[in-house]
Amino acid sequence: MKNRDRKRRDSSLPGSSASGPAEWPMRLTPVRLLIILAAAVYLAETGLMLILAQFPAIPREIQAVIDATVLLMLLSPAYFFLFLPLKRHYAAHIKADQEIRHLSRQMLRAVESERKRLARDLHDECGQTLTALQFGIQTLRNSLPHVGAEEGRQFDYLRELVGRLSEHMREITTELRPPLLEDCALVATLRWHVQQLAKNSVGFDIELDLEDCPQRLDADIEIALFRVCQEGLNNIAKHARATRAKVRLICDSRRVGLILEDDGQGFLSMEGKETSEIAGIGIIGMRERMAALGGKLEIRSAPGKGTRMWAEIPLQTKDVHEADPYSDR
């Protein structure tokens, strides 16, 4: 009775249905199965050789056929209990990886779309409001019959505050969504970004070595590489204490790569540690962007020897000619 109840409970567990995919027995793992098969083959071959030795009249060709038949009978369970489950698990893993990559790509598209919407709203609403406020201050000043020195300084100070706020708002909108990404290719956007950093005196020289791609890349790839470059240069400015940095863009028919190098203080780069103890949210975000597009991000550094970051994305036919998913046009 207890065994029947136990079987009934086991059959109600997920994946235990008789019509479901075949799984390994509860205690028969692949390693144990291989050990059992190796022992069975060894014992069977030893026993078969001893038996065939008792019949020397049997031709060698017949002995080989018998030996192959026994091996086939012994190894056939490996196909059903090892190869098929591994094949199913591998296919499930590939499918799950593709689904995760698709969801990550959709999430990044949603983030960039929200960035674009927020930048547009800030530019249209706040920008117009600040412009109207600046004109209003000037109109109010001109409408007063007599403006003293102190009142004039206050009006000038208010106009200066509004101007600084307007400039800061413009920087925020540009940071959220660079306007060149809409109309120009990745190379032009990277050049523009480096020029903006040079205007802000980041404290180190930036050398550019950018290859023009034969055709315009997919919008997802352009945005991902731009964000990686943006975050990488920000990290150099904040942490590297570098005097020189280099940005390289490599593009061919199979892949596109972005390399950032600096001569800063570097750090102790331990394989597999960047995403845990060492990495900040910026590096994790860059890795997620690359993984969502089937690419990779590698970082190599050593104390006193600078840092080298390599981002690579494979190209496919659909990576060119595809319309910008963030465009409202």
Buried (B, 14 or more C-beta within 10 A) or exposed (E): EEEEEEEEEEEEEEEEEEEEEEEBEEEEEBEEBEEBBEEBBEEBBEEBEEEBEEEEEEEEEEBEEBBEEBBEEBEEEBEEBBEEBEEEBEEEEEEEEEEEBEEBBEEBBEBBBEBBBBBBEBBEEBBEEBEEBBEEBBEEBEEEEEBEEEEEEBBEEBBEEBEEBBEEBBEBBBEBBBEBBBEBBBBBBBBBBBEBBEEEEBEBEBEBEBEEBEEBBBBBBBBBBBBBBBBBBEBBBEBBBBEBBBBBBBBEEEEBBBBBBBBBBBBEBEEEEBEEEBBEEBBBBBBBBBBBBBBBBBBBBEEEBBBBBBBBBEBEEEBBEBEBBBEEE
